[in-house]
Amino acid sequence: MADTKEQVSEERAGQADETAPKFIIQRVYIKDSSFEAPNTPEVFKEPYKPSIQFNMNTKTNKFDDNLYEVILTLTVEVKNEKEKVLFIAEVQQAGVFLIEGLGEEDLVQVMHITCPNVLFPYGREAIDNLATKGSFPALMLAPVNFEAAFTQAREQQAEQSKADS
């Protein structure tokens, strides 16, 4: 009788695992990157007092059963006191994620909060490497609260919908 109880318990555990949500990082990679320093070498003669403009964007693509590509684009434009561009760096940090067992709303949140949280440290490092290879001081971007950014974007969409109706 004990063997039967263990068998039933194992079968139930297997069923629970099949229906449990899954989130597995398949691959993290740079999809595209660029660096431009249009005013070198003249800007190296001036003191480095940067003004930094930072933008980011997330794009998602489903390309196979339960496989999603998420692309986090980070763009940094750095200017000096005279508003002269020191450099522009852009990185499309991407990842392939296996995501199963989530409802539509939860899936959207995972792709716009969890996946960018995974990708951001890699993208931040790539931006920093581009800056230092361009002979500029290291540029460590501050962490981003993707949950707050997602919530704010949703609120703005809701306000826009109300305004349009």
C-alpha positions in Angstrom: 0.0 0.0 0.0 2.9 2.4 0.7 4.2 1.9 -2.8 0.8 2.9 -4.3 0.7 6.1 -2.2 4.2 7.0 -3.3 3.3 6.3 -6.9 0.2 8.5 -6.7 2.2 11.3 -5.0 4.8 11.2 -7.8 2.2 11.3 -10.5 0.6 14.3 -8.9 4.0 16.0 -8.6 4.6 15.4 -12.3 1.2 16.9 -13.3 1.8 19.9 -11.1 5.2 20.5 -12.8 3.6 20.3 -16.3 1.1 23.0 -15.5 3.4 25.2 -13.4 4.6 28.5 -15.1 8.0 28.3 -16.6 10.6 31.1 -17.2 13.9 29.9 -18.6 16.6 32.2 -20.1 17.6 30.5 -23.4 20.2 33.0 -24.7 21.4 36.6 -24.0 23.1 38.5 -26.8 23.8 41.9 -28.4 21.6 42.3 -31.5 23.0 45.6 -32.5 25.4 48.3 -31.2 26.8 51.5 -32.4 29.1 54.2 -31.1 29.6 57.6 -32.6 32.0 60.4 -31.4 31.5 63.1 -34.1 33.5 65.8 -32.5 36.7 64.0 -31.6 39.5 64.8 -31.1 38.6 68.4 -30.4 36.4 67.5 -27.4 39.4 65.8 -25.7 40.9 69.3 -25.2 38.0 70.4 -23.0 37.2 69.4 -19.4 34.9 66.4 -19.2 31.7 67.7 -17.6 29.0 65.6 -19.3 25.3 66.1 -19.7 23.7 62.7 -20.2 20.5 61.9 -22.0 19.3 58.3 -21.6 16.5 56.6 -23.4 15.3 53.0 -23.4 12.7 51.0 -25.2 11.5 47.4 -25.1 10.3 45.3 -28.1 9.0 41.8 -27.9 8.6 39.1 -30.6 7.1 35.7 -30.4 9.0 33.5 -32.8 8.2 29.9 -31.8 6.0 28.0 -29.4 6.5 29.7 -26.0 9.8 31.3 -27.2 10.0 35.0 -27.1 12.7 37.5 -28.1 12.9 40.6 -26.0 15.0 43.5 -27.2 16.0 46.2 -24.7 17.3 49.2 -26.6 19.5 51.6 -24.6 20.5 54.9 -26.1 22.9 57.4 -24.4 23.8 60.8 -25.8 26.5 62.6 -23.9 27.2 66.3 -24.4 29.6 68.8 -22.9 28.9 72.2 -21.3 28.7 73.8 -24.7 26.1 71.3 -25.9 28.6 69.7 -28.2 28.0 66.0 -28.6 30.8 64.0 -27.0 29.4 60.6 -28.0 26.3 58.6 -28.8 26.1 55.0 -27.8 23.3 52.6 -28.6 22.9 48.9 -27.7 20.1 46.5 -28.5 20.5 43.9 -25.8 18.4 41.0 -26.6 17.4 37.7 -25.1 15.4 34.6 -25.9 13.2 33.4 -23.2 11.0 30.3 -22.8 7.8 31.4 -21.1 5.0 28.9 -20.5 1.9 28.6 -18.4 1.0 32.3 -18.0 -2.2 34.2 -18.8 -2.0 37.0 -21.3 -1.7 39.8 -18.7 1.0 38.0 -16.7 2.9 37.2 -20.0 2.9 40.9 -20.9 4.2 41.9 -17.5 7.0 39.2 -17.6 8.1 40.4 -21.1 8.2 44.1 -20.0 9.4 43.8 -16.4 11.2 40.5 -15.8 13.0 40.1 -19.1 14.3 43.7 -19.2 15.5 43.3 -15.6 17.6 40.3 -16.8 18.9 42.2 -19.9 19.7 45.6 -18.4 22.9 44.7 -16.6 24.3 43.3 -19.9 23.2 46.3 -21.9 24.6 48.7 -19.2 28.0 46.9 -19.4 28.0 47.1 -23.2 27.3 50.9 -23.1 30.1 51.3 -20.5 32.5 49.3 -22.7 31.7 51.4 -25.8 32.4 54.6 -23.8 35.7 53.5 -22.5 36.8 52.1 -25.8 36.0 55.5 -27.3 38.5 57.0 -24.7 35.8 58.5 -22.5 35.5 57.9 -18.7 33.4 54.9 -17.7 29.6 55.5 -17.8 27.7 53.4 -15.3 24.0 53.8 -15.9 21.9 53.8 -12.8 19.6 50.8 -12.2 16.1 51.1 -13.7 12.8 50.1 -12.0 11.1 48.4 -14.9 8.0 47.7 -12.8 7.5 51.4 -12.2 8.2 52.2 -15.8 5.7 49.6 -17.0 3.0 50.8 -14.6 3.6 54.4 -15.7 3.4 53.5 -19.4 0.1 51.7 -18.7 -1.3 54.7 -16.9 -0.4 57.0 -19.7 -2.0 54.6 -22.2 -5.2 54.6 -20.2 -5.2 58.4 -20.0 -4.6 58.7 -23.7 -7.5 56.3 -24.4 -9.8 58.5 -22.2 -8.7 61.6 -24.0 -9.2 60.0 -27.4 -12.8 58.9 -26.7 
